[in-house]
Amino acid sequence: MRIGLIGFGFIGAELYRRIAADPGPGQVVFIHNRTSSRLAAIPTGLVLDDLAGAVDFAPDLIVEAAGPDVTRQHGAAFLAVADYLPLSLTALADDVLYDRLRDTAAQSGRSLLIAHGALVGLDSLIEWREMWDDVTITFRKPPASLGQGAPHPERESLLFDGSVRDAAVRYPNNVNAMVACALATIGLDRCRARLIADPAIHHLELAVETRGRDGSQLSIQRRQPAVGVSGSEMAAAAYRSILRAGGLSRPVEFL
């Protein structure tokens, strides 16, 4: 695959390092970052200053690790020419945008790829998606991992309890795995999101609780060290999604 990378922070830089070390999944053909100085060590032929020029590199796959605005502004244009893997899934909480991306992918024969990210057990959630009645996903984070503008309480506090759609609007940099969970199960309005700030911890906790119409239940729990607003596993999870991305042709794929 010819791969374009957007964003060169912790995740983007690690993806570039992994692909360069093992070209099995393909080769990086362009890298874009808002702060160009971070790309000083990257060969100049790979640096893309303007995302409108991404098509000139003939990418097969474009990976976004730079924030939801990239998908809002360029997602449809990307899907007209390449498969698109946005890691900032909160952009997809906008139904109009999501439908436009899905329709563009169907027309172009490309795929909108939904990465599992921090959400373990995605295969099981999808397999029973028609059966689930209730799905709740809970994040517990230290205040330092909530990002700019978020509250920093001095004691454990429930910051949000409501729909995943509303959580994505209020916390666009914190709840990407919640969006993946909702899209894979009962939808953004029915899937319940809970976000807890806990200054007593230095890691991230994720829990999913589901109940099916037939009485079935599924519980998923995960704990991992925090790196910024993400978990330490995020780069590895994104790289695994890239490895699985080859040969897909349906409008929407969960990875």
N, C-alpha and C positions, 0 to 999 in steps of 0.2 A: 504494500500500500504506500501511496504518497500521502504523508500526514502533515497537516498544518496545526501548529500549536498557538493558542491565544492565551496569553498570561504566562509570566515567567517568575512567579513567586515560588513558594515551597513545592507545590504540586507540579506546576509547569516545568520547573527546572529539573525536578526528579524524573519526570516523564522523558524529557530530552536526554538525560544521562542514561536512563535505562535503554531507550531505543538506540542510542549511539553505541552502547556497549554490546547490544544484541540486536542486529538488524533483522531478526526473524520476522517481526511484524511489518517491517517496511522501513522507509526512510523519512526523516523530517525534511520537508521541502520549504517550509517557512515558519518563522516565529514572530509573533507580534506581542509587544508589551507597551502599556501606556507610558512607562518611564523607560525611554530608550537606553539610558545609561546602564541599565541592568543587563543589556545585551552586548556589552563591550567585548566580551570574550567569545561571542558567537561569530562565525564567518559572515562577512557582510552580505554575501549572496543569499543568506537565509533570512535576513532581517526584512520584515514587511512593515512599512511605516503606516500605510493606509489600508484598512481592512477591505475597502472597496476593490483593492487590487488582488484579493485572495484568488480569484478565478484564474488569474494569469499564471499561477503556479500549478494549475491542473491537479488539485488535490483529490484524492479518493476519500479521505476522512479529515474532518476538521474537529479539533478538540478544544472546547472552551473551558478555561480555568481562570477567568478574569472578572466574573460578576454577571448578574442577570441582564444588565443593559446591552451586552453584546448580542444576546439572543433577540432582545426586543428590536434592536436596530438592524441586525444583519442576518438573523437566523433563516429567514425565508430565502434570501439571496444565496446563502451557503447551500441550503437544501436543493436549490435548483441545479447545482453542479456536483455535489458531494454528499456523502453520509455525514451526519452532524451529531456529535456527542457533547451536549452541554452539561457541565458538571454543576452549574448554578441553576438548579431545577426550579427555584422559586419563580423564575420567569414564566414557567408553564402553568402557574396558578391563574393566569389570564386566559379564560376560555377562548376568547376571540383569537388571541395569538396562537394558542395551542392548536386550534382548528385550522388556522392558516398554515402553520408549519406541517401539520399532518396532510393537508390537502396538497401542499407543494411537493411533499415527499412522494405522495401517490402519483402525481402527475409526472414527476421527473424520474421515478423508479429508484429513488434514493431512500434512505432510512433515517428517521429521527431515533437516536439511540438513547435509551434511559438507563444510565449506569446505576448499579446497586449502591455504590458508595459505602457509607457506614451501615447500610441496612442489610444485615445478614438474614438468611431465610427467605429471600425474595422468591425463589422457585416455589416454595411451599405456599406462600401467599398467593401467587398467581394461579397455581394449580387449583385452588379452592375459591377463586375470586367470585364465582357465581353463588357460593354457599354462604359467604360471610354476611352476618347481620350487623355486627358491631366490631369496629376496629379502633383501638386507642394506641397512640404512639407517644411516648414520654421521653423527653430529653432532660437530663440533670447535668448542669455544667457549672464550673467555677465562674464567678463574675468576669474574670479576665478573658474568658473564652466567648463572651457574648458579643464582642465587637463594639465599634464606636456607636455612641448614642444609646446603648442599652443601659438599663439600671444596674447599679452595683450595690446591692443590699448588703448589710453587715451580718445578716442571719439568713438561714434558709427561707426562700420565698417562692411562692408560685406566681410566676410572672404572667402566664397565659394559660387559659383553659377554654378551648373553643374549637372551631373548625380549622382544618389544615389550611384552607384557603385564606382565612383571616390571619393565621399565624404567618403565612408566607408574605403577606402584605406588611405586617408589623415587624417581622424579623427576617428580612430578605437574605441575610448572610448567614443564618443559623439553622435553617430548617429544611435543607435540601433533601435529606433522607426522609423527612416527613412527607414531602411532595411525592417522592418515589413510592412510598408506602400507599398513599392515597390513590395515586394513578393505577397502582397494581391491584387495588382491592375495591373499595366501595365509593371512591370518588372524593374530591376535595371538600365538598360540603358536608358529607356524612362522616368522614373519618375525623376522629377527635384527636386534637393535639394538646399536649401539656408540656410547658417549658418551665423548668425549675432552676433557679440560681442558688447555688450552695457554696458559700465561701469556705466550708470545711473540707472540700475535696480539691484535688489537683488533676483530676482525670475527667473523662466524659463517660456518661452512662446513657444507654439507649434501652428502652423496653417497649415491646409490642405485645398487646393483649388482644386476642380476637375471639369471637364467639360466632358459631355457625348455626344455621336454621335447624340442623339435625342434632344440635347439642354438642358438636365438636368444638374444641378449644385449642388454641395455639399460643404459646408464650415464648417470646424471644427476648434474650437479654444480652447486652454487650457492654464491656467496659474497656477503655483504652486510654493511653496517655494523650494529653491535649497538646496540639501544635497550633497556636493561634486559635481560630474559631473551629478548626477541624481536628479530627483524631489523627494519630500518628500513622494509621493504616491507609489514609486516603490516597496517597500516591500509588501505593501497591494495588489498591482496589481499582483505581482509574487505569493503571497499566494493564491489569487483568481484563478490563472491559475492552481495551484496545486490541488485545490478543484475540478476543472473542468476536471482534467486529467484522472480520473478513467474511465475505460470501453471503451477507445478509441482503435481503431485497424487499422486505415488507415495510410499509409506511412507518410503523412504530415498533421498536424492538426494546425489550427489557434485557439488560445485561447485568 
